[in-house]
């Protein structure tokens, strides 16, 4: 059973979940999963810039070999940094 390492909120009451084996994005009944060993890169895109250091969000795109990718939208900037650090990016 995978051990959950990090869970952060994302768009539409969804969640980005990082385990020791998988990266998962859940939105209600929909979910996308990628093996951490398949991860080849992460795009960290500014969704909305912070104003005077307040607010803002990031969109993270997890890329695997080939054309597969998982999009996690509206991640808080500090949480996005934590995700990138945990995954070694």
HTML snippet that shows the backbone in 3Dmol.js (N, CA, C, O; Angstrom):
<script src="https://3Dmol.org/build/3Dmol-min.js"></script>
<div id="view" style="width:600px;height:400px;position:relative"></div>
<script>
const pdb = `
ATOM      1  N   UNK A   1       0.845  -1.182   0.000  1.00  0.00           N
ATOM      2  CA  UNK A   1       0.000   0.000   0.000  1.00  0.00           C
ATOM      3  C   UNK A   1       0.887   1.242   0.000  1.00  0.00           C
ATOM      4  O   UNK A   1       1.775   1.365   0.843  1.00  0.00           O
ATOM      5  N   UNK A   2       0.655   2.166  -0.940  1.00  0.00           N
ATOM      6  CA  UNK A   2       1.481   3.376  -1.011  1.00  0.00           C
ATOM      7  C   UNK A   2       1.301   4.264   0.226  1.00  0.00           C
ATOM      8  O   UNK A   2       0.205   4.375   0.776  1.00  0.00           O
ATOM      9  N   UNK A   3       2.385   4.880   0.642  1.00  0.00           N
ATOM     10  CA  UNK A   3       2.356   5.796   1.775  1.00  0.00           C
ATOM     11  C   UNK A   3       2.169   7.216   1.261  1.00  0.00           C
ATOM     12  O   UNK A   3       2.943   7.680   0.424  1.00  0.00           O
ATOM     13  N   UNK A   4       1.141   7.914   1.759  1.00  0.00           N
ATOM     14  CA  UNK A   4       0.881   9.288   1.338  1.00  0.00           C
ATOM     15  C   UNK A   4       1.909  10.216   1.983  1.00  0.00           C
ATOM     16  O   UNK A   4       2.063  10.236   3.205  1.00  0.00           O
ATOM     17  N   UNK A   5       2.611  10.983   1.144  1.00  0.00           N
ATOM     18  CA  UNK A   5       3.638  11.899   1.627  1.00  0.00           C
ATOM     19  C   UNK A   5       3.142  13.336   1.693  1.00  0.00           C
ATOM     20  O   UNK A   5       3.552  14.098   2.569  1.00  0.00           O
ATOM     21  N   UNK A   6       2.259  13.709   0.766  1.00  0.00           N
ATOM     22  CA  UNK A   6       1.783  15.093   0.704  1.00  0.00           C
ATOM     23  C   UNK A   6       0.429  15.139   0.027  1.00  0.00           C
ATOM     24  O   UNK A   6       0.188  14.432  -0.952  1.00  0.00           O
ATOM     25  N   UNK A   7      -0.462  15.984   0.558  1.00  0.00           N
ATOM     26  CA  UNK A   7      -1.778  16.224  -0.051  1.00  0.00           C
ATOM     27  C   UNK A   7      -2.026  17.725  -0.016  1.00  0.00           C
ATOM     28  O   UNK A   7      -1.977  18.346   1.045  1.00  0.00           O
ATOM     29  N   UNK A   8      -2.294  18.307  -1.189  1.00  0.00           N
ATOM     30  CA  UNK A   8      -2.601  19.739  -1.261  1.00  0.00           C
ATOM     31  C   UNK A   8      -3.884  19.937  -2.060  1.00  0.00           C
ATOM     32  O   UNK A   8      -4.223  19.133  -2.928  1.00  0.00           O
ATOM     33  N   UNK A   9      -4.587  21.020  -1.751  1.00  0.00           N
ATOM     34  CA  UNK A   9      -5.812  21.341  -2.471  1.00  0.00           C
ATOM     35  C   UNK A   9      -5.473  21.890  -3.847  1.00  0.00           C
ATOM     36  O   UNK A   9      -4.461  22.565  -4.039  1.00  0.00           O
ATOM     37  N   UNK A  10      -6.342  21.583  -4.794  1.00  0.00           N
ATOM     38  CA  UNK A  10      -6.222  22.194  -6.112  1.00  0.00           C
ATOM     39  C   UNK A  10      -7.622  22.553  -6.607  1.00  0.00           C
ATOM     40  O   UNK A  10      -8.587  22.464  -5.847  1.00  0.00           O
ATOM     41  N   UNK A  11      -7.740  22.946  -7.834  1.00  0.00           N
ATOM     42  CA  UNK A  11      -8.961  23.521  -8.393  1.00  0.00           C
ATOM     43  C   UNK A  11     -10.206  22.659  -8.152  1.00  0.00           C
ATOM     44  O   UNK A  11     -10.141  21.430  -8.152  1.00  0.00           O
ATOM     45  N   UNK A  12     -11.336  23.336  -7.950  1.00  0.00           N
ATOM     46  CA  UNK A  12     -12.654  22.708  -7.823  1.00  0.00           C
ATOM     47  C   UNK A  12     -12.710  21.634  -6.737  1.00  0.00           C
ATOM     48  O   UNK A  12     -13.201  20.529  -6.967  1.00  0.00           O
ATOM     49  N   UNK A  13     -12.203  21.971  -5.561  1.00  0.00           N
ATOM     50  CA  UNK A  13     -12.205  21.048  -4.420  1.00  0.00           C
ATOM     51  C   UNK A  13     -11.472  19.750  -4.725  1.00  0.00           C
ATOM     52  O   UNK A  13     -11.792  18.703  -4.162  1.00  0.00           O
ATOM     53  N   UNK A  14     -10.516  19.818  -5.594  1.00  0.00           N
ATOM     54  CA  UNK A  14      -9.715  18.649  -5.930  1.00  0.00           C
ATOM     55  C   UNK A  14      -8.523  18.530  -5.001  1.00  0.00           C
ATOM     56  O   UNK A  14      -8.344  19.329  -4.082  1.00  0.00           O
ATOM     57  N   UNK A  15      -7.711  17.513  -5.259  1.00  0.00           N
ATOM     58  CA  UNK A  15      -6.521  17.294  -4.444  1.00  0.00           C
ATOM     59  C   UNK A  15      -5.395  16.752  -5.306  1.00  0.00           C
ATOM     60  O   UNK A  15      -5.609  15.935  -6.201  1.00  0.00           O
ATOM     61  N   UNK A  16      -4.193  17.223  -5.017  1.00  0.00           N
ATOM     62  CA  UNK A  16      -2.973  16.662  -5.575  1.00  0.00           C
ATOM     63  C   UNK A  16      -2.361  15.824  -4.472  1.00  0.00           C
ATOM     64  O   UNK A  16      -2.078  16.330  -3.386  1.00  0.00           O
ATOM     65  N   UNK A  17      -2.156  14.538  -4.747  1.00  0.00           N
ATOM     66  CA  UNK A  17      -1.656  13.615  -3.736  1.00  0.00           C
ATOM     67  C   UNK A  17      -0.350  13.012  -4.237  1.00  0.00           C
ATOM     68  O   UNK A  17      -0.288  12.450  -5.331  1.00  0.00           O
ATOM     69  N   UNK A  18       0.686  13.136  -3.426  1.00  0.00           N
ATOM     70  CA  UNK A  18       1.983  12.551  -3.736  1.00  0.00           C
ATOM     71  C   UNK A  18       2.203  11.403  -2.750  1.00  0.00           C
ATOM     72  O   UNK A  18       2.170  11.606  -1.537  1.00  0.00           O
ATOM     73  N   UNK A  19       2.426  10.210  -3.272  1.00  0.00           N
ATOM     74  CA  UNK A  19       2.754   9.067  -2.424  1.00  0.00           C
ATOM     75  C   UNK A  19       4.185   8.638  -2.738  1.00  0.00           C
ATOM     76  O   UNK A  19       4.853   9.241  -3.578  1.00  0.00           O
ATOM     77  N   UNK A  20       4.642   7.604  -2.065  1.00  0.00           N
ATOM     78  CA  UNK A  20       5.985   7.114  -2.341  1.00  0.00           C
ATOM     79  C   UNK A  20       6.087   6.436  -3.706  1.00  0.00           C
ATOM     80  O   UNK A  20       7.192   6.216  -4.202  1.00  0.00           O
ATOM     81  N   UNK A  21       4.933   6.097  -4.328  1.00  0.00           N
ATOM     82  CA  UNK A  21       4.935   5.416  -5.616  1.00  0.00           C
ATOM     83  C   UNK A  21       4.223   6.169  -6.729  1.00  0.00           C
ATOM     84  O   UNK A  21       4.550   5.979  -7.900  1.00  0.00           O
ATOM     85  N   UNK A  22       3.252   7.024  -6.390  1.00  0.00           N
ATOM     86  CA  UNK A  22       2.400   7.634  -7.403  1.00  0.00           C
ATOM     87  C   UNK A  22       2.215   9.132  -7.207  1.00  0.00           C
ATOM     88  O   UNK A  22       2.435   9.671  -6.122  1.00  0.00           O
ATOM     89  N   UNK A  23       1.798   9.796  -8.303  1.00  0.00           N
ATOM     90  CA  UNK A  23       1.310  11.172  -8.292  1.00  0.00           C
ATOM     91  C   UNK A  23      -0.137  11.075  -8.758  1.00  0.00           C
ATOM     92  O   UNK A  23      -0.411  10.499  -9.811  1.00  0.00           O
ATOM     93  N   UNK A  24      -1.063  11.632  -7.983  1.00  0.00           N
ATOM     94  CA  UNK A  24      -2.474  11.516  -8.308  1.00  0.00           C
ATOM     95  C   UNK A  24      -3.148  12.877  -8.183  1.00  0.00           C
ATOM     96  O   UNK A  24      -2.898  13.619  -7.233  1.00  0.00           O
ATOM     97  N   UNK A  25      -4.010  13.199  -9.156  1.00  0.00           N
ATOM     98  CA  UNK A  25      -4.845  14.394  -9.082  1.00  0.00           C
ATOM     99  C   UNK A  25      -6.291  13.917  -9.093  1.00  0.00           C
ATOM    100  O   UNK A  25      -6.709  13.189  -9.993  1.00  0.00           O
ATOM    101  N   UNK A  26      -7.050  14.335  -8.084  1.00  0.00           N
ATOM    102  CA  UNK A  26      -8.452  13.938  -7.957  1.00  0.00           C
ATOM    103  C   UNK A  26      -9.352  15.161  -8.068  1.00  0.00           C
ATOM    104  O   UNK A  26      -9.076  16.204  -7.475  1.00  0.00           O
ATOM    105  N   UNK A  27     -10.423  15.021  -8.827  1.00  0.00           N
ATOM    106  CA  UNK A  27     -11.468  16.041  -8.945  1.00  0.00           C
ATOM    107  C   UNK A  27     -12.797  15.315  -8.852  1.00  0.00           C
ATOM    108  O   UNK A  27     -13.270  14.755  -9.840  1.00  0.00           O
ATOM    109  N   UNK A  28     -13.401  15.319  -7.678  1.00  0.00           N
ATOM    110  CA  UNK A  28     -14.675  14.616  -7.499  1.00  0.00           C
ATOM    111  C   UNK A  28     -14.492  13.129  -7.734  1.00  0.00           C
ATOM    112  O   UNK A  28     -13.715  12.477  -7.037  1.00  0.00           O
ATOM    113  N   UNK A  29     -15.210  12.588  -8.723  1.00  0.00           N
ATOM    114  CA  UNK A  29     -15.102  11.161  -9.014  1.00  0.00           C
ATOM    115  C   UNK A  29     -14.015  10.854 -10.042  1.00  0.00           C
ATOM    116  O   UNK A  29     -13.713   9.686 -10.289  1.00  0.00           O
ATOM    117  N   UNK A  30     -13.423  11.893 -10.646  1.00  0.00           N
ATOM    118  CA  UNK A  30     -12.372  11.692 -11.644  1.00  0.00           C
ATOM    119  C   UNK A  30     -10.999  11.721 -10.978  1.00  0.00           C
ATOM    120  O   UNK A  30     -10.765  12.477 -10.034  1.00  0.00           O
ATOM    121  N   UNK A  31     -10.103  10.888 -11.485  1.00  0.00           N
ATOM    122  CA  UNK A  31      -8.733  10.933 -10.992  1.00  0.00           C
ATOM    123  C   UNK A  31      -7.773  10.535 -12.097  1.00  0.00           C
ATOM    124  O   UNK A  31      -8.101   9.731 -12.970  1.00  0.00           O
ATOM    125  N   UNK A  32      -6.583  11.111 -12.044  1.00  0.00           N
ATOM    126  CA  UNK A  32      -5.491  10.768 -12.967  1.00  0.00           C
ATOM    127  C   UNK A  32      -4.305  10.370 -12.113  1.00  0.00           C
ATOM    128  O   UNK A  32      -3.986  11.040 -11.131  1.00  0.00           O
ATOM    129  N   UNK A  33      -3.652   9.280 -12.485  1.00  0.00           N
ATOM    130  CA  UNK A  33      -2.532   8.769 -11.709  1.00  0.00           C
ATOM    131  C   UNK A  33      -1.343   8.523 -12.620  1.00  0.00           C
ATOM    132  O   UNK A  33      -1.494   8.094 -13.764  1.00  0.00           O
ATOM    133  N   UNK A  34      -0.154   8.804 -12.090  1.00  0.00           N
ATOM    134  CA  UNK A  34       1.094   8.560 -12.801  1.00  0.00           C
ATOM    135  C   UNK A  34       2.089   7.960 -11.817  1.00  0.00           C
ATOM    136  O   UNK A  34       2.167   8.384 -10.664  1.00  0.00           O
ATOM    137  N   UNK A  35       2.830   6.996 -12.268  1.00  0.00           N
ATOM    138  CA  UNK A  35       3.881   6.420 -11.446  1.00  0.00           C
ATOM    139  C   UNK A  35       5.014   7.433 -11.304  1.00  0.00           C
ATOM    140  O   UNK A  35       5.374   8.106 -12.269  1.00  0.00           O
ATOM    141  N   UNK A  36       5.571   7.541 -10.107  1.00  0.00           N
ATOM    142  CA  UNK A  36       6.685   8.481  -9.902  1.00  0.00           C
ATOM    143  C   UNK A  36       7.896   8.086 -10.724  1.00  0.00           C
ATOM    144  O   UNK A  36       8.684   8.949 -11.111  1.00  0.00           O
ATOM    145  N   UNK A  37       8.058   6.813 -10.996  1.00  0.00           N
ATOM    146  CA  UNK A  37       9.205   6.375 -11.791  1.00  0.00           C
ATOM    147  C   UNK A  37       9.068   6.787 -13.256  1.00  0.00           C
ATOM    148  O   UNK A  37      10.068   6.836 -13.972  1.00  0.00           O
ATOM    149  N   UNK A  38       7.847   7.086 -13.716  1.00  0.00           N
ATOM    150  CA  UNK A  38       7.622   7.528 -15.095  1.00  0.00           C
ATOM    151  C   UNK A  38       7.796   9.033 -15.260  1.00  0.00           C
ATOM    152  O   UNK A  38       7.862   9.523 -16.388  1.00  0.00           O
ATOM    153  N   UNK A  39       7.870   9.771 -14.163  1.00  0.00           N
ATOM    154  CA  UNK A  39       7.980  11.232 -14.206  1.00  0.00           C
ATOM    155  C   UNK A  39       9.316  11.650 -14.814  1.00  0.00           C
ATOM    156  O   UNK A  39      10.377  11.221 -14.360  1.00  0.00           O
ATOM    157  N   UNK A  40       9.253  12.504 -15.860  1.00  0.00           N
ATOM    158  CA  UNK A  40      10.477  13.002 -16.492  1.00  0.00           C
ATOM    159  C   UNK A  40      10.631  14.513 -16.350  1.00  0.00           C
ATOM    160  O   UNK A  40      11.701  15.050 -16.636  1.00  0.00           O
ATOM    161  N   UNK A  41       9.578  15.209 -15.912  1.00  0.00           N
ATOM    162  CA  UNK A  41       9.682  16.650 -15.734  1.00  0.00           C
ATOM    163  C   UNK A  41       8.399  17.267 -15.215  1.00  0.00           C
ATOM    164  O   UNK A  41       7.326  16.668 -15.287  1.00  0.00           O
ATOM    165  N   UNK A  42       8.532  18.486 -14.687  1.00  0.00           N
ATOM    166  CA  UNK A  42       7.380  19.233 -14.172  1.00  0.00           C
ATOM    167  C   UNK A  42       7.445  20.647 -14.716  1.00  0.00           C
ATOM    168  O   UNK A  42       8.475  21.311 -14.602  1.00  0.00           O
ATOM    169  N   UNK A  43       6.354  21.112 -15.307  1.00  0.00           N
ATOM    170  CA  UNK A  43       6.236  22.507 -15.718  1.00  0.00           C
ATOM    171  C   UNK A  43       5.537  23.258 -14.602  1.00  0.00           C
ATOM    172  O   UNK A  43       4.451  22.869 -14.172  1.00  0.00           O
ATOM    173  N   UNK A  44       6.151  24.325 -14.132  1.00  0.00           N
ATOM    174  CA  UNK A  44       5.615  25.148 -13.054  1.00  0.00           C
ATOM    175  C   UNK A  44       5.194  26.478 -13.677  1.00  0.00           C
ATOM    176  O   UNK A  44       6.039  27.334 -13.939  1.00  0.00           O
ATOM    177  N   UNK A  45       3.905  26.653 -13.913  1.00  0.00           N
ATOM    178  CA  UNK A  45       3.392  27.809 -14.645  1.00  0.00           C
ATOM    179  C   UNK A  45       2.629  28.723 -13.681  1.00  0.00           C
ATOM    180  O   UNK A  45       1.816  28.258 -12.883  1.00  0.00           O
ATOM    181  N   UNK A  46       2.901  30.023 -13.766  1.00  0.00           N
ATOM    182  CA  UNK A  46       2.170  30.987 -12.940  1.00  0.00           C
ATOM    183  C   UNK A  46       0.762  31.122 -13.509  1.00  0.00           C
ATOM    184  O   UNK A  46       0.581  31.569 -14.642  1.00  0.00           O
ATOM    185  N   UNK A  47      -0.235  30.730 -12.710  1.00  0.00           N
ATOM    186  CA  UNK A  47      -1.626  30.874 -13.124  1.00  0.00           C
ATOM    187  C   UNK A  47      -2.099  32.296 -12.897  1.00  0.00           C
ATOM    188  O   UNK A  47      -2.624  32.938 -13.806  1.00  0.00           O
ATOM    189  N   UNK A  48      -1.912  32.785 -11.689  1.00  0.00           N
ATOM    190  CA  UNK A  48      -2.220  34.166 -11.320  1.00  0.00           C
ATOM    191  C   UNK A  48      -1.088  34.637 -10.419  1.00  0.00           C
ATOM    192  O   UNK A  48      -0.776  34.000  -9.413  1.00  0.00           O
ATOM    193  N   UNK A  49      -0.481  35.746 -10.785  1.00  0.00           N
ATOM    194  CA  UNK A  49       0.628  36.279  -9.996  1.00  0.00           C
ATOM    195  C   UNK A  49       0.121  36.841  -8.669  1.00  0.00           C
ATOM    196  O   UNK A  49      -0.993  37.357  -8.580  1.00  0.00           O
ATOM    197  N   UNK A  50       0.960  36.730  -7.648  1.00  0.00           N
ATOM    198  CA  UNK A  50       0.625  37.305  -6.348  1.00  0.00           C
ATOM    199  C   UNK A  50       0.677  38.833  -6.446  1.00  0.00           C
ATOM    200  O   UNK A  50       1.485  39.384  -7.193  1.00  0.00           O
ATOM    201  N   UNK A  51      -0.181  39.505  -5.695  1.00  0.00           N
ATOM    202  CA  UNK A  51      -0.203  40.958  -5.658  1.00  0.00           C
ATOM    203  C   UNK A  51       0.265  41.397  -4.277  1.00  0.00           C
ATOM    204  O   UNK A  51      -0.397  41.116  -3.278  1.00  0.00           O
ATOM    205  N   UNK A  52       1.396  42.083  -4.216  1.00  0.00           N
ATOM    206  CA  UNK A  52       2.001  42.527  -2.959  1.00  0.00           C
ATOM    207  C   UNK A  52       2.248  41.339  -2.016  1.00  0.00           C
ATOM    208  O   UNK A  52       2.120  41.458  -0.798  1.00  0.00           O
ATOM    209  N   UNK A  53       2.599  40.204  -2.606  1.00  0.00           N
ATOM    210  CA  UNK A  53       2.909  39.025  -1.800  1.00  0.00           C
ATOM    211  C   UNK A  53       1.697  38.271  -1.286  1.00  0.00           C
ATOM    212  O   UNK A  53       1.835  37.357  -0.473  1.00  0.00           O
ATOM    213  N   UNK A  54       0.506  38.642  -1.751  1.00  0.00           N
ATOM    214  CA  UNK A  54      -0.726  38.011  -1.280  1.00  0.00           C
ATOM    215  C   UNK A  54      -1.389  37.263  -2.435  1.00  0.00           C
ATOM    216  O   UNK A  54      -1.507  37.785  -3.543  1.00  0.00           O
ATOM    217  N   UNK A  55      -1.815  36.039  -2.158  1.00  0.00           N
ATOM    218  CA  UNK A  55      -2.578  35.273  -3.139  1.00  0.00           C
ATOM    219  C   UNK A  55      -1.721  34.686  -4.239  1.00  0.00           C
ATOM    220  O   UNK A  55      -0.535  34.413  -4.056  1.00  0.00           O
ATOM    221  N   UNK A  56      -2.344  34.500  -5.374  1.00  0.00           N
ATOM    222  CA  UNK A  56      -1.685  33.888  -6.513  1.00  0.00           C
ATOM    223  C   UNK A  56      -1.840  32.375  -6.487  1.00  0.00           C
ATOM    224  O   UNK A  56      -2.187  31.787  -5.463  1.00  0.00           O
ATOM    225  N   UNK A  57      -1.579  31.765  -7.619  1.00  0.00           N
ATOM    226  CA  UNK A  57      -1.579  30.308  -7.681  1.00  0.00           C
ATOM    227  C   UNK A  57      -0.704  29.829  -8.831  1.00  0.00           C
ATOM    228  O   UNK A  57      -0.359  30.595  -9.731  1.00  0.00           O
ATOM    229  N   UNK A  58      -0.357  28.563  -8.786  1.00  0.00           N
ATOM    230  CA  UNK A  58       0.482  27.914  -9.797  1.00  0.00           C
ATOM    231  C   UNK A  58      -0.283  26.763 -10.421  1.00  0.00           C
ATOM    232  O   UNK A  58      -1.154  26.160  -9.793  1.00  0.00           O
ATOM    233  N   UNK A  59       0.055  26.472 -11.654  1.00  0.00           N
ATOM    234  CA  UNK A  59      -0.434  25.282 -12.334  1.00  0.00           C
ATOM    235  C   UNK A  59       0.775  24.379 -12.559  1.00  0.00           C
ATOM    236  O   UNK A  59       1.777  24.812 -13.128  1.00  0.00           O
ATOM    237  N   UNK A  60       0.687  23.147 -12.121  1.00  0.00           N
ATOM    238  CA  UNK A  60       1.773  22.197 -12.279  1.00  0.00           C
ATOM    239  C   UNK A  60       1.375  21.148 -13.307  1.00  0.00           C
ATOM    240  O   UNK A  60       0.298  20.559 -13.219  1.00  0.00           O
ATOM    241  N   UNK A  61       2.250  20.919 -14.282  1.00  0.00           N
ATOM    242  CA  UNK A  61       2.024  19.872 -15.283  1.00  0.00           C
ATOM    243  C   UNK A  61       3.106  18.822 -15.081  1.00  0.00           C
ATOM    244  O   UNK A  61       4.294  19.100 -15.249  1.00  0.00           O
ATOM    245  N   UNK A  62       2.690  17.626 -14.723  1.00  0.00           N
ATOM    246  CA  UNK A  62       3.602  16.509 -14.502  1.00  0.00           C
ATOM    247  C   UNK A  62       3.720  15.745 -15.812  1.00  0.00           C
ATOM    248  O   UNK A  62       2.726  15.224 -16.318  1.00  0.00           O
ATOM    249  N   UNK A  63       4.924  15.675 -16.364  1.00  0.00           N
ATOM    250  CA  UNK A  63       5.151  15.043 -17.663  1.00  0.00           C
ATOM    251  C   UNK A  63       5.822  13.686 -17.498  1.00  0.00           C
ATOM    252  O   UNK A  63       6.733  13.514 -16.688  1.00  0.00           O
ATOM    253  N   UNK A  64       5.348  12.733 -18.283  1.00  0.00           N
ATOM    254  CA  UNK A  64       5.969  11.410 -18.285  1.00  0.00           C
ATOM    255  C   UNK A  64       6.507  11.134 -19.683  1.00  0.00           C
ATOM    256  O   UNK A  64       6.412  11.978 -20.575  1.00  0.00           O
ATOM    257  N   UNK A  65       7.061   9.969 -19.861  1.00  0.00           N
ATOM    258  CA  UNK A  65       7.583   9.593 -21.163  1.00  0.00           C
ATOM    259  C   UNK A  65       6.444   9.551 -22.165  1.00  0.00           C
ATOM    260  O   UNK A  65       5.335   9.133 -21.831  1.00  0.00           O
ATOM    261  N   UNK A  66       6.707   9.976 -23.376  1.00  0.00           N
ATOM    262  CA  UNK A  66       5.660  10.026 -24.392  1.00  0.00           C
ATOM    263  C   UNK A  66       4.850  11.306 -24.247  1.00  0.00           C
ATOM    264  O   UNK A  66       5.403  12.364 -23.947  1.00  0.00           O
ATOM    265  N   UNK A  67       3.544  11.212 -24.460  1.00  0.00           N
ATOM    266  CA  UNK A  67       2.679  12.391 -24.442  1.00  0.00           C
ATOM    267  C   UNK A  67       1.825  12.480 -23.187  1.00  0.00           C
ATOM    268  O   UNK A  67       1.025  13.406 -23.058  1.00  0.00           O
ATOM    269  N   UNK A  68       1.972  11.550 -22.266  1.00  0.00           N
ATOM    270  CA  UNK A  68       1.150  11.561 -21.053  1.00  0.00           C
ATOM    271  C   UNK A  68       1.540  12.707 -20.131  1.00  0.00           C
ATOM    272  O   UNK A  68       2.720  13.002 -19.939  1.00  0.00           O
ATOM    273  N   UNK A  69       0.517  13.348 -19.566  1.00  0.00           N
ATOM    274  CA  UNK A  69       0.753  14.399 -18.575  1.00  0.00           C
ATOM    275  C   UNK A  69      -0.454  14.502 -17.659  1.00  0.00           C
ATOM    276  O   UNK A  69      -1.561  14.091 -18.005  1.00  0.00           O
ATOM    277  N   UNK A  70      -0.209  15.062 -16.482  1.00  0.00           N
ATOM    278  CA  UNK A  70      -1.272  15.308 -15.507  1.00  0.00           C
ATOM    279  C   UNK A  70      -1.197  16.778 -15.121  1.00  0.00           C
ATOM    280  O   UNK A  70      -0.121  17.289 -14.809  1.00  0.00           O
ATOM    281  N   UNK A  71      -2.338  17.457 -15.144  1.00  0.00           N
ATOM    282  CA  UNK A  71      -2.415  18.880 -14.807  1.00  0.00           C
ATOM    283  C   UNK A  71      -3.042  19.048 -13.427  1.00  0.00           C
ATOM    284  O   UNK A  71      -4.128  18.534 -13.159  1.00  0.00           O
ATOM    285  N   UNK A  72      -2.347  19.770 -12.559  1.00  0.00           N
ATOM    286  CA  UNK A  72      -2.880  20.154 -11.249  1.00  0.00           C
ATOM    287  C   UNK A  72      -2.955  21.677 -11.240  1.00  0.00           C
ATOM    288  O   UNK A  72      -1.923  22.348 -11.276  1.00  0.00           O
ATOM    289  N   UNK A  73      -4.159  22.222 -11.192  1.00  0.00           N
ATOM    290  CA  UNK A  73      -4.360  23.662 -11.294  1.00  0.00           C
ATOM    291  C   UNK A  73      -4.656  24.296  -9.938  1.00  0.00           C
ATOM    292  O   UNK A  73      -5.173  23.646  -9.029  1.00  0.00           O
ATOM    293  N   UNK A  74      -4.320  25.567  -9.824  1.00  0.00           N
ATOM    294  CA  UNK A  74      -4.620  26.424  -8.686  1.00  0.00           C
ATOM    295  C   UNK A  74      -3.974  25.925  -7.404  1.00  0.00           C
ATOM    296  O   UNK A  74      -4.638  25.802  -6.374  1.00  0.00           O
ATOM    297  N   UNK A  75      -2.687  25.639  -7.466  1.00  0.00           N
ATOM    298  CA  UNK A  75      -1.919  25.242  -6.292  1.00  0.00           C
ATOM    299  C   UNK A  75      -1.322  26.499  -5.679  1.00  0.00           C
ATOM    300  O   UNK A  75      -0.779  27.334  -6.402  1.00  0.00           O
ATOM    301  N   UNK A  76      -1.408  26.651  -4.374  1.00  0.00           N
ATOM    302  CA  UNK A  76      -0.803  27.807  -3.710  1.00  0.00           C
ATOM    303  C   UNK A  76       0.707  27.796  -3.936  1.00  0.00           C
ATOM    304  O   UNK A  76       1.317  26.726  -3.944  1.00  0.00           O
ATOM    305  N   UNK A  77       1.327  28.974  -4.123  1.00  0.00           N
ATOM    306  CA  UNK A  77       2.759  29.033  -4.434  1.00  0.00           C
ATOM    307  C   UNK A  77       3.654  28.287  -3.438  1.00  0.00           C
ATOM    308  O   UNK A  77       4.574  27.582  -3.852  1.00  0.00           O
ATOM    309  N   UNK A  78       3.401  28.431  -2.149  1.00  0.00           N
ATOM    310  CA  UNK A  78       4.231  27.736  -1.153  1.00  0.00           C
ATOM    311  C   UNK A  78       4.052  26.226  -1.237  1.00  0.00           C
ATOM    312  O   UNK A  78       5.010  25.474  -1.053  1.00  0.00           O
ATOM    313  N   UNK A  79       2.838  25.782  -1.511  1.00  0.00           N
ATOM    314  CA  UNK A  79       2.588  24.350  -1.651  1.00  0.00           C
ATOM    315  C   UNK A  79       3.223  23.814  -2.932  1.00  0.00           C
ATOM    316  O   UNK A  79       3.706  22.682  -2.957  1.00  0.00           O
ATOM    317  N   UNK A  80       3.228  24.616  -3.994  1.00  0.00           N
ATOM    318  CA  UNK A  80       3.882  24.210  -5.244  1.00  0.00           C
ATOM    319  C   UNK A  80       5.379  24.023  -5.019  1.00  0.00           C
ATOM    320  O   UNK A  80       5.968  23.075  -5.538  1.00  0.00           O
ATOM    321  N   UNK A  81       5.998  24.915  -4.251  1.00  0.00           N
ATOM    322  CA  UNK A  81       7.420  24.779  -3.929  1.00  0.00           C
ATOM    323  C   UNK A  81       7.673  23.491  -3.154  1.00  0.00           C
ATOM    324  O   UNK A  81       8.672  22.808  -3.382  1.00  0.00           O
ATOM    325  N   UNK A  82       6.768  23.164  -2.240  1.00  0.00           N
ATOM    326  CA  UNK A  82       6.909  21.947  -1.438  1.00  0.00           C
ATOM    327  C   UNK A  82       6.808  20.693  -2.319  1.00  0.00           C
ATOM    328  O   UNK A  82       7.560  19.736  -2.135  1.00  0.00           O
ATOM    329  N   UNK A  83       5.866  20.710  -3.280  1.00  0.00           N
ATOM    330  CA  UNK A  83       5.712  19.591  -4.206  1.00  0.00           C
ATOM    331  C   UNK A  83       6.980  19.419  -5.038  1.00  0.00           C
ATOM    332  O   UNK A  83       7.492  18.308  -5.175  1.00  0.00           O
ATOM    333  N   UNK A  84       7.483  20.524  -5.594  1.00  0.00           N
ATOM    334  CA  UNK A  84       8.687  20.459  -6.431  1.00  0.00           C
ATOM    335  C   UNK A  84       9.892  19.959  -5.630  1.00  0.00           C
ATOM    336  O   UNK A  84      10.689  19.166  -6.132  1.00  0.00           O
ATOM    337  N   UNK A  85      10.019  20.416  -4.407  1.00  0.00           N
ATOM    338  CA  UNK A  85      11.124  19.993  -3.559  1.00  0.00           C
ATOM    339  C   UNK A  85      11.023  18.504  -3.235  1.00  0.00           C
ATOM    340  O   UNK A  85      12.026  17.792  -3.284  1.00  0.00           O
ATOM    341  N   UNK A  86       9.835  18.035  -2.907  1.00  0.00           N
ATOM    342  CA  UNK A  86       9.622  16.628  -2.576  1.00  0.00           C
ATOM    343  C   UNK A  86       9.977  15.721  -3.743  1.00  0.00           C
ATOM    344  O   UNK A  86      10.511  14.629  -3.550  1.00  0.00           O
ATOM    345  N   UNK A  87       9.674  16.182  -4.968  1.00  0.00           N
ATOM    346  CA  UNK A  87       9.933  15.367  -6.148  1.00  0.00           C
ATOM    347  C   UNK A  87      11.319  15.603  -6.751  1.00  0.00           C
ATOM    348  O   UNK A  87      11.674  14.991  -7.759  1.00  0.00           O
ATOM    349  N   UNK A  88      12.094  16.488  -6.134  1.00  0.00           N
ATOM    350  CA  UNK A  88      13.467  16.709  -6.576  1.00  0.00           C
ATOM    351  C   UNK A  88      13.614  17.660  -7.750  1.00  0.00           C
ATOM    352  O   UNK A  88      14.559  17.529  -8.527  1.00  0.00           O
ATOM    353  N   UNK A  89      12.697  18.620  -7.901  1.00  0.00           N
ATOM    354  CA  UNK A  89      12.774  19.594  -8.999  1.00  0.00           C
ATOM    355  C   UNK A  89      12.912  20.999  -8.467  1.00  0.00           C
ATOM    356  O   UNK A  89      12.991  21.949  -9.246  1.00  0.00           O
TER     357      UNK A  89
END
`;
const viewer = $3Dmol.createViewer("view");
viewer.addModel(pdb, "pdb");
viewer.setStyle({}, {cartoon: {color: "spectrum"}});
viewer.zoomTo();
viewer.render();
</script>
